[in-house]
Amino acid sequence: MELLEYAMKQSTEEWIKERWVNGYQNTSLDEFKEAIGYRNNGIIEEKSINDILGDLAKQF
């Protein structure tokens, strides 16, 4: 189970980095993670896309 959780967290980290590289580099990676509601335990808070984009737009 621990191995599965580790793999899921790594997969999520990779996905977040890819999204950040593909258009949000004008903010730090940590700020981007905070804006999308990423928690260190590998869970992303459930938010609508419009809410996430609105949060990111406020930072620019």
PDBQT receptor file of N, H, CA, C and O in Angstrom, charges set to zero:
ATOM      1  N   MET A   1       0.821  -1.186   0.000  1.00  0.00    +0.000 N 
ATOM      2  CA  MET A   1       0.000   0.000   0.000  1.00  0.00    +0.000 C 
ATOM      3  C   MET A   1       0.873   1.262   0.000  1.00  0.00    +0.000 C 
ATOM      4  O   MET A   1       0.582   2.230  -0.702  1.00  0.00    +0.000 OA
ATOM      5  N   GLU A   2       1.946   1.232   0.800  1.00  0.00    +0.000 N 
ATOM      6  H   GLU A   2       2.182   0.445   1.371  1.00  0.00    +0.000 HD
ATOM      7  CA  GLU A   2       2.842   2.378   0.851  1.00  0.00    +0.000 C 
ATOM      8  C   GLU A   2       3.475   2.635  -0.513  1.00  0.00    +0.000 C 
ATOM      9  O   GLU A   2       3.630   3.785  -0.924  1.00  0.00    +0.000 OA
ATOM     10  N   LEU A   3       3.833   1.587  -1.197  1.00  0.00    +0.000 N 
ATOM     11  H   LEU A   3       3.708   0.653  -0.864  1.00  0.00    +0.000 HD
ATOM     12  CA  LEU A   3       4.436   1.716  -2.518  1.00  0.00    +0.000 C 
ATOM     13  C   LEU A   3       3.456   2.326  -3.516  1.00  0.00    +0.000 C 
ATOM     14  O   LEU A   3       3.837   3.154  -4.344  1.00  0.00    +0.000 OA
ATOM     15  N   LEU A   4       2.222   1.924  -3.435  1.00  0.00    +0.000 N 
ATOM     16  H   LEU A   4       1.912   1.252  -2.763  1.00  0.00    +0.000 HD
ATOM     17  CA  LEU A   4       1.185   2.478  -4.299  1.00  0.00    +0.000 C 
ATOM     18  C   LEU A   4       0.978   3.968  -4.010  1.00  0.00    +0.000 C 
ATOM     19  O   LEU A   4       0.871   4.771  -4.936  1.00  0.00    +0.000 OA
ATOM     20  N   GLU A   5       0.922   4.334  -2.733  1.00  0.00    +0.000 N 
ATOM     21  H   GLU A   5       1.008   3.682  -1.980  1.00  0.00    +0.000 HD
ATOM     22  CA  GLU A   5       0.767   5.748  -2.363  1.00  0.00    +0.000 C 
ATOM     23  C   GLU A   5       1.949   6.569  -2.859  1.00  0.00    +0.000 C 
ATOM     24  O   GLU A   5       1.772   7.680  -3.359  1.00  0.00    +0.000 OA
ATOM     25  N   TYR A   6       3.157   6.023  -2.721  1.00  0.00    +0.000 N 
ATOM     26  H   TYR A   6       3.301   5.120  -2.315  1.00  0.00    +0.000 HD
ATOM     27  CA  TYR A   6       4.354   6.717  -3.202  1.00  0.00    +0.000 C 
ATOM     28  C   TYR A   6       4.285   6.938  -4.712  1.00  0.00    +0.000 C 
ATOM     29  O   TYR A   6       4.572   8.033  -5.195  1.00  0.00    +0.000 OA
ATOM     30  N   ALA A   7       3.904   5.904  -5.452  1.00  0.00    +0.000 N 
ATOM     31  H   ALA A   7       3.670   5.014  -5.060  1.00  0.00    +0.000 HD
ATOM     32  CA  ALA A   7       3.803   6.006  -6.910  1.00  0.00    +0.000 C 
ATOM     33  C   ALA A   7       2.756   7.040  -7.321  1.00  0.00    +0.000 C 
ATOM     34  O   ALA A   7       2.970   7.807  -8.259  1.00  0.00    +0.000 OA
ATOM     35  N   MET A   8       1.633   7.057  -6.623  1.00  0.00    +0.000 N 
ATOM     36  H   MET A   8       1.459   6.433  -5.861  1.00  0.00    +0.000 HD
ATOM     37  CA  MET A   8       0.582   8.027  -6.950  1.00  0.00    +0.000 C 
ATOM     38  C   MET A   8       1.060   9.446  -6.672  1.00  0.00    +0.000 C 
ATOM     39  O   MET A   8       0.783  10.353  -7.456  1.00  0.00    +0.000 OA
ATOM     40  N   LYS A   9       1.768   9.650  -5.574  1.00  0.00    +0.000 N 
ATOM     41  H   LYS A   9       1.993   8.913  -4.937  1.00  0.00    +0.000 HD
ATOM     42  CA  LYS A   9       2.276  10.974  -5.246  1.00  0.00    +0.000 C 
ATOM     43  C   LYS A   9       3.283  11.437  -6.294  1.00  0.00    +0.000 C 
ATOM     44  O   LYS A   9       3.248  12.590  -6.723  1.00  0.00    +0.000 OA
ATOM     45  N   GLN A  10       4.182  10.543  -6.709  1.00  0.00    +0.000 N 
ATOM     46  H   GLN A  10       4.211   9.606  -6.361  1.00  0.00    +0.000 HD
ATOM     47  CA  GLN A  10       5.171  10.890  -7.720  1.00  0.00    +0.000 C 
ATOM     48  C   GLN A  10       4.500  11.223  -9.049  1.00  0.00    +0.000 C 
ATOM     49  O   GLN A  10       4.908  12.160  -9.734  1.00  0.00    +0.000 OA
ATOM     50  N   SER A  11       3.494  10.473  -9.407  1.00  0.00    +0.000 N 
ATOM     51  H   SER A  11       3.162   9.711  -8.850  1.00  0.00    +0.000 HD
ATOM     52  CA  SER A  11       2.752  10.730 -10.642  1.00  0.00    +0.000 C 
ATOM     53  C   SER A  11       2.075  12.103 -10.585  1.00  0.00    +0.000 C 
ATOM     54  O   SER A  11       2.087  12.854 -11.561  1.00  0.00    +0.000 OA
ATOM     55  N   THR A  12       1.494  12.412  -9.442  1.00  0.00    +0.000 N 
ATOM     56  H   THR A  12       1.485  11.802  -8.650  1.00  0.00    +0.000 HD
ATOM     57  CA  THR A  12       0.840  13.704  -9.267  1.00  0.00    +0.000 C 
ATOM     58  C   THR A  12       1.854  14.838  -9.339  1.00  0.00    +0.000 C 
ATOM     59  O   THR A  12       1.592  15.868  -9.960  1.00  0.00    +0.000 OA
ATOM     60  N   GLU A  13       3.009  14.653  -8.708  1.00  0.00    +0.000 N 
ATOM     61  H   GLU A  13       3.222  13.816  -8.203  1.00  0.00    +0.000 HD
ATOM     62  CA  GLU A  13       4.074  15.660  -8.747  1.00  0.00    +0.000 C 
ATOM     63  C   GLU A  13       4.512  15.920 -10.191  1.00  0.00    +0.000 C 
ATOM     64  O   GLU A  13       4.694  17.071 -10.587  1.00  0.00    +0.000 OA
ATOM     65  N   GLU A  14       4.679  14.860 -10.971  1.00  0.00    +0.000 N 
ATOM     66  H   GLU A  14       4.531  13.925 -10.649  1.00  0.00    +0.000 HD
ATOM     67  CA  GLU A  14       5.076  15.009 -12.368  1.00  0.00    +0.000 C 
ATOM     68  C   GLU A  14       4.017  15.778 -13.152  1.00  0.00    +0.000 C 
ATOM     69  O   GLU A  14       4.350  16.665 -13.938  1.00  0.00    +0.000 OA
ATOM     70  N   TRP A  15       2.756  15.447 -12.945  1.00  0.00    +0.000 N 
ATOM     71  H   TRP A  15       2.486  14.726 -12.307  1.00  0.00    +0.000 HD
ATOM     72  CA  TRP A  15       1.669  16.116 -13.643  1.00  0.00    +0.000 C 
ATOM     73  C   TRP A  15       1.651  17.610 -13.303  1.00  0.00    +0.000 C 
ATOM     74  O   TRP A  15       1.473  18.450 -14.186  1.00  0.00    +0.000 OA
ATOM     75  N   ILE A  16       1.833  17.933 -12.033  1.00  0.00    +0.000 N 
ATOM     76  H   ILE A  16       1.977  17.251 -11.316  1.00  0.00    +0.000 HD
ATOM     77  CA  ILE A  16       1.834  19.337 -11.608  1.00  0.00    +0.000 C 
ATOM     78  C   ILE A  16       2.993  20.083 -12.249  1.00  0.00    +0.000 C 
ATOM     79  O   ILE A  16       2.821  21.204 -12.727  1.00  0.00    +0.000 OA
ATOM     80  N   LYS A  17       4.168  19.474 -12.262  1.00  0.00    +0.000 N 
ATOM     81  H   LYS A  17       4.308  18.563 -11.874  1.00  0.00    +0.000 HD
ATOM     82  CA  LYS A  17       5.332  20.131 -12.877  1.00  0.00    +0.000 C 
ATOM     83  C   LYS A  17       5.114  20.350 -14.369  1.00  0.00    +0.000 C 
ATOM     84  O   LYS A  17       5.483  21.398 -14.900  1.00  0.00    +0.000 OA
ATOM     85  N   GLU A  18       4.521  19.377 -15.049  1.00  0.00    +0.000 N 
ATOM     86  H   GLU A  18       4.221  18.525 -14.619  1.00  0.00    +0.000 HD
ATOM     87  CA  GLU A  18       4.238  19.527 -16.477  1.00  0.00    +0.000 C 
ATOM     88  C   GLU A  18       3.276  20.687 -16.714  1.00  0.00    +0.000 C 
ATOM     89  O   GLU A  18       3.493  21.498 -17.615  1.00  0.00    +0.000 OA
ATOM     90  N   ARG A  19       2.221  20.773 -15.919  1.00  0.00    +0.000 N 
ATOM     91  H   ARG A  19       2.044  20.115 -15.187  1.00  0.00    +0.000 HD
ATOM     92  CA  ARG A  19       1.257  21.871 -16.058  1.00  0.00    +0.000 C 
ATOM     93  C   ARG A  19       1.929  23.214 -15.801  1.00  0.00    +0.000 C 
ATOM     94  O   ARG A  19       1.679  24.182 -16.520  1.00  0.00    +0.000 OA
ATOM     95  N   TRP A  20       2.772  23.278 -14.790  1.00  0.00    +0.000 N 
ATOM     96  H   TRP A  20       2.976  22.492 -14.206  1.00  0.00    +0.000 HD
ATOM     97  CA  TRP A  20       3.469  24.514 -14.443  1.00  0.00    +0.000 C 
ATOM     98  C   TRP A  20       4.399  24.945 -15.581  1.00  0.00    +0.000 C 
ATOM     99  O   TRP A  20       4.429  26.117 -15.954  1.00  0.00    +0.000 OA
ATOM    100  N   VAL A  21       5.153  23.995 -16.128  1.00  0.00    +0.000 N 
ATOM    101  H   VAL A  21       5.129  23.043 -15.825  1.00  0.00    +0.000 HD
ATOM    102  CA  VAL A  21       6.087  24.296 -17.215  1.00  0.00    +0.000 C 
ATOM    103  C   VAL A  21       5.344  24.750 -18.466  1.00  0.00    +0.000 C 
ATOM    104  O   VAL A  21       5.852  25.575 -19.226  1.00  0.00    +0.000 OA
ATOM    105  N   ASN A  22       4.149  24.218 -18.682  1.00  0.00    +0.000 N 
ATOM    106  H   ASN A  22       3.737  23.548 -18.065  1.00  0.00    +0.000 HD
ATOM    107  CA  ASN A  22       3.397  24.518 -19.897  1.00  0.00    +0.000 C 
ATOM    108  C   ASN A  22       2.622  25.821 -19.850  1.00  0.00    +0.000 C 
ATOM    109  O   ASN A  22       1.769  26.046 -20.709  1.00  0.00    +0.000 OA
ATOM    110  N   GLY A  23       2.881  26.685 -18.886  1.00  0.00    +0.000 N 
ATOM    111  H   GLY A  23       3.574  26.502 -18.189  1.00  0.00    +0.000 HD
ATOM    112  CA  GLY A  23       2.181  27.964 -18.965  1.00  0.00    +0.000 C 
ATOM    113  C   GLY A  23       2.148  28.808 -17.716  1.00  0.00    +0.000 C 
ATOM    114  O   GLY A  23       1.604  29.912 -17.741  1.00  0.00    +0.000 OA
ATOM    115  N   TYR A  24       2.706  28.333 -16.631  1.00  0.00    +0.000 N 
ATOM    116  H   TYR A  24       3.148  27.436 -16.611  1.00  0.00    +0.000 HD
ATOM    117  CA  TYR A  24       2.597  29.114 -15.394  1.00  0.00    +0.000 C 
ATOM    118  C   TYR A  24       3.958  29.409 -14.778  1.00  0.00    +0.000 C 
ATOM    119  O   TYR A  24       4.064  29.546 -13.560  1.00  0.00    +0.000 OA
ATOM    120  N   GLN A  25       4.999  29.509 -15.598  1.00  0.00    +0.000 N 
ATOM    121  H   GLN A  25       4.912  29.398 -16.588  1.00  0.00    +0.000 HD
ATOM    122  CA  GLN A  25       6.345  29.722 -15.096  1.00  0.00    +0.000 C 
ATOM    123  C   GLN A  25       6.566  31.120 -14.532  1.00  0.00    +0.000 C 
ATOM    124  O   GLN A  25       7.579  31.366 -13.877  1.00  0.00    +0.000 OA
ATOM    125  N   ASN A  26       5.641  32.032 -14.774  1.00  0.00    +0.000 N 
ATOM    126  H   ASN A  26       4.818  31.832 -15.306  1.00  0.00    +0.000 HD
ATOM    127  CA  ASN A  26       5.795  33.374 -14.225  1.00  0.00    +0.000 C 
ATOM    128  C   ASN A  26       5.450  33.414 -12.739  1.00  0.00    +0.000 C 
ATOM    129  O   ASN A  26       5.527  34.472 -12.115  1.00  0.00    +0.000 OA
ATOM    130  N   THR A  27       5.079  32.298 -12.179  1.00  0.00    +0.000 N 
ATOM    131  H   THR A  27       5.017  31.438 -12.686  1.00  0.00    +0.000 HD
ATOM    132  CA  THR A  27       4.870  32.136 -10.741  1.00  0.00    +0.000 C 
ATOM    133  C   THR A  27       5.746  30.969 -10.289  1.00  0.00    +0.000 C 
ATOM    134  O   THR A  27       6.110  30.117 -11.099  1.00  0.00    +0.000 OA
ATOM    135  N   SER A  28       6.078  30.928  -9.020  1.00  0.00    +0.000 N 
ATOM    136  H   SER A  28       5.782  31.620  -8.362  1.00  0.00    +0.000 HD
ATOM    137  CA  SER A  28       6.918  29.818  -8.555  1.00  0.00    +0.000 C 
ATOM    138  C   SER A  28       6.108  28.522  -8.537  1.00  0.00    +0.000 C 
ATOM    139  O   SER A  28       4.877  28.540  -8.515  1.00  0.00    +0.000 OA
ATOM    140  N   LEU A  29       6.808  27.425  -8.546  1.00  0.00    +0.000 N 
ATOM    141  H   LEU A  29       7.808  27.410  -8.563  1.00  0.00    +0.000 HD
ATOM    142  CA  LEU A  29       6.142  26.121  -8.507  1.00  0.00    +0.000 C 
ATOM    143  C   LEU A  29       5.335  25.974  -7.225  1.00  0.00    +0.000 C 
ATOM    144  O   LEU A  29       4.229  25.433  -7.242  1.00  0.00    +0.000 OA
ATOM    145  N   ASP A  30       5.885  26.454  -6.115  1.00  0.00    +0.000 N 
ATOM    146  H   ASP A  30       6.783  26.893  -6.102  1.00  0.00    +0.000 HD
ATOM    147  CA  ASP A  30       5.163  26.378  -4.838  1.00  0.00    +0.000 C 
ATOM    148  C   ASP A  30       3.886  27.208  -4.864  1.00  0.00    +0.000 C 
ATOM    149  O   ASP A  30       2.855  26.776  -4.348  1.00  0.00    +0.000 OA
ATOM    150  N   GLU A  31       3.946  28.397  -5.461  1.00  0.00    +0.000 N 
ATOM    151  H   GLU A  31       4.784  28.747  -5.880  1.00  0.00    +0.000 HD
ATOM    152  CA  GLU A  31       2.746  29.234  -5.568  1.00  0.00    +0.000 C 
ATOM    153  C   GLU A  31       1.703  28.564  -6.455  1.00  0.00    +0.000 C 
ATOM    154  O   GLU A  31       0.507  28.622  -6.170  1.00  0.00    +0.000 OA
ATOM    155  N   PHE A  32       2.159  27.929  -7.529  1.00  0.00    +0.000 N 
ATOM    156  H   PHE A  32       3.131  27.882  -7.760  1.00  0.00    +0.000 HD
ATOM    157  CA  PHE A  32       1.245  27.219  -8.416  1.00  0.00    +0.000 C 
ATOM    158  C   PHE A  32       0.568  26.071  -7.680  1.00  0.00    +0.000 C 
ATOM    159  O   PHE A  32      -0.640  25.872  -7.808  1.00  0.00    +0.000 OA
ATOM    160  N   LYS A  33       1.350  25.311  -6.904  1.00  0.00    +0.000 N 
ATOM    161  H   LYS A  33       2.331  25.473  -6.799  1.00  0.00    +0.000 HD
ATOM    162  CA  LYS A  33       0.778  24.204  -6.124  1.00  0.00    +0.000 C 
ATOM    163  C   LYS A  33      -0.270  24.724  -5.146  1.00  0.00    +0.000 C 
ATOM    164  O   LYS A  33      -1.327  24.117  -4.973  1.00  0.00    +0.000 OA
ATOM    165  N   GLU A  34       0.030  25.837  -4.518  1.00  0.00    +0.000 N 
ATOM    166  H   GLU A  34       0.889  26.330  -4.659  1.00  0.00    +0.000 HD
ATOM    167  CA  GLU A  34      -0.919  26.424  -3.570  1.00  0.00    +0.000 C 
ATOM    168  C   GLU A  34      -2.193  26.863  -4.283  1.00  0.00    +0.000 C 
ATOM    169  O   GLU A  34      -3.297  26.672  -3.773  1.00  0.00    +0.000 OA
ATOM    170  N   ALA A  35      -2.030  27.455  -5.469  1.00  0.00    +0.000 N 
ATOM    171  H   ALA A  35      -1.133  27.610  -5.883  1.00  0.00    +0.000 HD
ATOM    172  CA  ALA A  35      -3.187  27.958  -6.218  1.00  0.00    +0.000 C 
ATOM    173  C   ALA A  35      -4.133  26.837  -6.655  1.00  0.00    +0.000 C 
ATOM    174  O   ALA A  35      -5.347  27.031  -6.713  1.00  0.00    +0.000 OA
ATOM    175  N   ILE A  36      -3.573  25.671  -6.960  1.00  0.00    +0.000 N 
ATOM    176  H   ILE A  36      -2.587  25.514  -6.912  1.00  0.00    +0.000 HD
ATOM    177  CA  ILE A  36      -4.440  24.568  -7.381  1.00  0.00    +0.000 C 
ATOM    178  C   ILE A  36      -4.897  23.721  -6.204  1.00  0.00    +0.000 C 
ATOM    179  O   ILE A  36      -5.646  22.760  -6.382  1.00  0.00    +0.000 OA
ATOM    180  N   GLY A  37      -4.455  24.066  -5.013  1.00  0.00    +0.000 N 
ATOM    181  H   GLY A  37      -3.846  24.846  -4.868  1.00  0.00    +0.000 HD
ATOM    182  CA  GLY A  37      -4.908  23.349  -3.831  1.00  0.00    +0.000 C 
ATOM    183  C   GLY A  37      -4.164  22.056  -3.563  1.00  0.00    +0.000 C 
ATOM    184  O   GLY A  37      -4.699  21.154  -2.919  1.00  0.00    +0.000 OA
ATOM    185  N   TYR A  38      -2.932  21.954  -4.050  1.00  0.00    +0.000 N 
ATOM    186  H   TYR A  38      -2.497  22.687  -4.573  1.00  0.00    +0.000 HD
ATOM    187  CA  TYR A  38      -2.143  20.745  -3.838  1.00  0.00    +0.000 C 
ATOM    188  C   TYR A  38      -1.702  20.657  -2.385  1.00  0.00    +0.000 C 
ATOM    189  O   TYR A  38      -1.223  21.634  -1.810  1.00  0.00    +0.000 OA
ATOM    190  N   ARG A  39      -1.865  19.494  -1.807  1.00  0.00    +0.000 N 
ATOM    191  H   ARG A  39      -2.254  18.700  -2.274  1.00  0.00    +0.000 HD
ATOM    192  CA  ARG A  39      -1.398  19.245  -0.442  1.00  0.00    +0.000 C 
ATOM    193  C   ARG A  39      -0.217  18.292  -0.508  1.00  0.00    +0.000 C 
ATOM    194  O   ARG A  39      -0.140  17.445  -1.398  1.00  0.00    +0.000 OA
ATOM    195  N   ASN A  40       0.686  18.431   0.423  1.00  0.00    +0.000 N 
ATOM    196  H   ASN A  40       0.624  19.119   1.146  1.00  0.00    +0.000 HD
ATOM    197  CA  ASN A  40       1.926  17.652   0.406  1.00  0.00    +0.000 C 
ATOM    198  C   ASN A  40       1.704  16.146   0.462  1.00  0.00    +0.000 C 
ATOM    199  O   ASN A  40       2.618  15.381   0.153  1.00  0.00    +0.000 OA
ATOM    200  N   ASN A  41       0.538  15.716   0.842  1.00  0.00    +0.000 N 
ATOM    201  H   ASN A  41      -0.204  16.338   1.093  1.00  0.00    +0.000 HD
ATOM    202  CA  ASN A  41       0.275  14.275   0.912  1.00  0.00    +0.000 C 
ATOM    203  C   ASN A  41      -0.134  13.695  -0.430  1.00  0.00    +0.000 C 
ATOM    204  O   ASN A  41      -0.546  12.537  -0.504  1.00  0.00    +0.000 OA
ATOM    205  N   GLY A  42      -0.026  14.485  -1.496  1.00  0.00    +0.000 N 
ATOM    206  H   GLY A  42       0.308  15.426  -1.437  1.00  0.00    +0.000 HD
ATOM    207  CA  GLY A  42      -0.318  13.985  -2.831  1.00  0.00    +0.000 C 
ATOM    208  C   GLY A  42      -1.750  14.172  -3.265  1.00  0.00    +0.000 C 
ATOM    209  O   GLY A  42      -2.143  13.690  -4.327  1.00  0.00    +0.000 OA
ATOM    210  N   ILE A  43      -2.538  14.865  -2.465  1.00  0.00    +0.000 N 
ATOM    211  H   ILE A  43      -2.219  15.257  -1.602  1.00  0.00    +0.000 HD
ATOM    212  CA  ILE A  43      -3.948  15.065  -2.781  1.00  0.00    +0.000 C 
ATOM    213  C   ILE A  43      -4.147  16.479  -3.319  1.00  0.00    +0.000 C 
ATOM    214  O   ILE A  43      -3.593  17.443  -2.789  1.00  0.00    +0.000 OA
ATOM    215  N   ILE A  44      -4.922  16.585  -4.348  1.00  0.00    +0.000 N 
ATOM    216  H   ILE A  44      -5.372  15.803  -4.778  1.00  0.00    +0.000 HD
ATOM    217  CA  ILE A  44      -5.275  17.891  -4.886  1.00  0.00    +0.000 C 
ATOM    218  C   ILE A  44      -6.711  18.176  -4.475  1.00  0.00    +0.000 C 
ATOM    219  O   ILE A  44      -7.619  17.378  -4.708  1.00  0.00    +0.000 OA
ATOM    220  N   GLU A  45      -6.887  19.334  -3.858  1.00  0.00    +0.000 N 
ATOM    221  H   GLU A  45      -6.150  19.982  -3.669  1.00  0.00    +0.000 HD
ATOM    222  CA  GLU A  45      -8.225  19.733  -3.416  1.00  0.00    +0.000 C 
ATOM    223  C   GLU A  45      -9.142  19.837  -4.624  1.00  0.00    +0.000 C 
ATOM    224  O   GLU A  45      -8.740  20.344  -5.672  1.00  0.00    +0.000 OA
ATOM    225  N   GLU A  46     -10.340  19.372  -4.484  1.00  0.00    +0.000 N 
ATOM    226  H   GLU A  46     -10.666  18.960  -3.633  1.00  0.00    +0.000 HD
ATOM    227  CA  GLU A  46     -11.283  19.418  -5.586  1.00  0.00    +0.000 C 
ATOM    228  C   GLU A  46     -11.795  20.839  -5.759  1.00  0.00    +0.000 C 
ATOM    229  O   GLU A  46     -12.476  21.376  -4.885  1.00  0.00    +0.000 OA
ATOM    230  N   LYS A  47     -11.463  21.444  -6.895  1.00  0.00    +0.000 N 
ATOM    231  H   LYS A  47     -10.910  21.008  -7.605  1.00  0.00    +0.000 HD
ATOM    232  CA  LYS A  47     -11.902  22.796  -7.237  1.00  0.00    +0.000 C 
ATOM    233  C   LYS A  47     -12.320  22.782  -8.698  1.00  0.00    +0.000 C 
ATOM    234  O   LYS A  47     -11.838  21.976  -9.494  1.00  0.00    +0.000 OA
ATOM    235  N   SER A  48     -13.211  23.676  -9.028  1.00  0.00    +0.000 N 
ATOM    236  H   SER A  48     -13.603  24.331  -8.382  1.00  0.00    +0.000 HD
ATOM    237  CA  SER A  48     -13.580  23.774 -10.440  1.00  0.00    +0.000 C 
ATOM    238  C   SER A  48     -12.452  24.469 -11.204  1.00  0.00    +0.000 C 
ATOM    239  O   SER A  48     -11.664  25.217 -10.626  1.00  0.00    +0.000 OA
ATOM    240  N   ILE A  49     -12.390  24.213 -12.487  1.00  0.00    +0.000 N 
ATOM    241  H   ILE A  49     -13.031  23.605 -12.956  1.00  0.00    +0.000 HD
ATOM    242  CA  ILE A  49     -11.358  24.825 -13.317  1.00  0.00    +0.000 C 
ATOM    243  C   ILE A  49     -11.489  26.346 -13.291  1.00  0.00    +0.000 C 
ATOM    244  O   ILE A  49     -10.479  27.049 -13.267  1.00  0.00    +0.000 OA
ATOM    245  N   ASN A  50     -12.704  26.856 -13.296  1.00  0.00    +0.000 N 
ATOM    246  H   ASN A  50     -13.524  26.285 -13.315  1.00  0.00    +0.000 HD
ATOM    247  CA  ASN A  50     -12.899  28.305 -13.257  1.00  0.00    +0.000 C 
ATOM    248  C   ASN A  50     -12.356  28.907 -11.969  1.00  0.00    +0.000 C 
ATOM    249  O   ASN A  50     -11.780  29.995 -11.995  1.00  0.00    +0.000 OA
ATOM    250  N   ASP A  51     -12.528  28.219 -10.840  1.00  0.00    +0.000 N 
ATOM    251  H   ASP A  51     -12.995  27.336 -10.819  1.00  0.00    +0.000 HD
ATOM    252  CA  ASP A  51     -11.978  28.700  -9.575  1.00  0.00    +0.000 C 
ATOM    253  C   ASP A  51     -10.453  28.714  -9.596  1.00  0.00    +0.000 C 
ATOM    254  O   ASP A  51      -9.831  29.666  -9.125  1.00  0.00    +0.000 OA
ATOM    255  N   ILE A  52      -9.858  27.666 -10.138  1.00  0.00    +0.000 N 
ATOM    256  H   ILE A  52     -10.363  26.892 -10.520  1.00  0.00    +0.000 HD
ATOM    257  CA  ILE A  52      -8.396  27.600 -10.225  1.00  0.00    +0.000 C 
ATOM    258  C   ILE A  52      -7.865  28.704 -11.119  1.00  0.00    +0.000 C 
ATOM    259  O   ILE A  52      -6.915  29.397 -10.753  1.00  0.00    +0.000 OA
ATOM    260  N   LEU A  53      -8.471  28.875 -12.290  1.00  0.00    +0.000 N 
ATOM    261  H   LEU A  53      -9.242  28.312 -12.587  1.00  0.00    +0.000 HD
ATOM    262  CA  LEU A  53      -8.015  29.926 -13.204  1.00  0.00    +0.000 C 
ATOM    263  C   LEU A  53      -8.221  31.311 -12.600  1.00  0.00    +0.000 C 
ATOM    264  O   LEU A  53      -7.393  32.203 -12.789  1.00  0.00    +0.000 OA
ATOM    265  N   GLY A  54      -9.312  31.491 -11.880  1.00  0.00    +0.000 N 
ATOM    266  H   GLY A  54      -9.985  30.767 -11.726  1.00  0.00    +0.000 HD
ATOM    267  CA  GLY A  54      -9.555  32.771 -11.207  1.00  0.00    +0.000 C 
ATOM    268  C   GLY A  54      -8.504  33.053 -10.149  1.00  0.00    +0.000 C 
ATOM    269  O   GLY A  54      -8.019  34.179 -10.036  1.00  0.00    +0.000 OA
ATOM    270  N   ASP A  55      -8.147  32.031  -9.369  1.00  0.00    +0.000 N 
ATOM    271  H   ASP A  55      -8.541  31.116  -9.461  1.00  0.00    +0.000 HD
ATOM    272  CA  ASP A  55      -7.092  32.193  -8.360  1.00  0.00    +0.000 C 
ATOM    273  C   ASP A  55      -5.762  32.538  -8.989  1.00  0.00    +0.000 C 
ATOM    274  O   ASP A  55      -5.033  33.393  -8.486  1.00  0.00    +0.000 OA
ATOM    275  N   LEU A  56      -5.443  31.872 -10.093  1.00  0.00    +0.000 N 
ATOM    276  H   LEU A  56      -6.036  31.177 -10.501  1.00  0.00    +0.000 HD
ATOM    277  CA  LEU A  56      -4.170  32.153 -10.776  1.00  0.00    +0.000 C 
ATOM    278  C   LEU A  56      -4.193  33.547 -11.404  1.00  0.00    +0.000 C 
ATOM    279  O   LEU A  56      -3.173  34.236 -11.402  1.00  0.00    +0.000 OA
ATOM    280  N   ALA A  57      -5.323  33.967 -11.933  1.00  0.00    +0.000 N 
ATOM    281  H   ALA A  57      -6.152  33.407 -11.935  1.00  0.00    +0.000 HD
ATOM    282  CA  ALA A  57      -5.419  35.294 -12.556  1.00  0.00    +0.000 C 
ATOM    283  C   ALA A  57      -5.214  36.400 -11.524  1.00  0.00    +0.000 C 
ATOM    284  O   ALA A  57      -4.663  37.454 -11.844  1.00  0.00    +0.000 OA
ATOM    285  N   LYS A  58      -5.650  36.166 -10.300  1.00  0.00    +0.000 N 
ATOM    286  H   LYS A  58      -6.097  35.310 -10.041  1.00  0.00    +0.000 HD
ATOM    287  CA  LYS A  58      -5.463  37.161  -9.242  1.00  0.00    +0.000 C 
ATOM    288  C   LYS A  58      -3.997  37.394  -8.929  1.00  0.00    +0.000 C 
ATOM    289  O   LYS A  58      -3.621  38.480  -8.489  1.00  0.00    +0.000 OA
ATOM    290  N   GLN A  59      -3.162  36.380  -9.151  1.00  0.00    +0.000 N 
ATOM    291  H   GLN A  59      -3.468  35.497  -9.508  1.00  0.00    +0.000 HD
ATOM    292  CA  GLN A  59      -1.732  36.489  -8.845  1.00  0.00    +0.000 C 
ATOM    293  C   GLN A  59      -0.962  37.243  -9.908  1.00  0.00    +0.000 C 
ATOM    294  O   GLN A  59       0.183  37.630  -9.675  1.00  0.00    +0.000 OA
ATOM    295  N   PHE A  60      -1.554  37.460 -11.062  1.00  0.00    +0.000 N 
ATOM    296  H   PHE A  60      -2.484  37.146 -11.252  1.00  0.00    +0.000 HD
ATOM    297  CA  PHE A  60      -0.824  38.114 -12.160  1.00  0.00    +0.000 C 
ATOM    298  C   PHE A  60      -1.272  39.507 -12.331  1.00  0.00    +0.000 C 
ATOM    299  O   PHE A  60      -0.772  40.214 -13.205  1.00  0.00    +0.000 OA
TER     300      PHE A  60
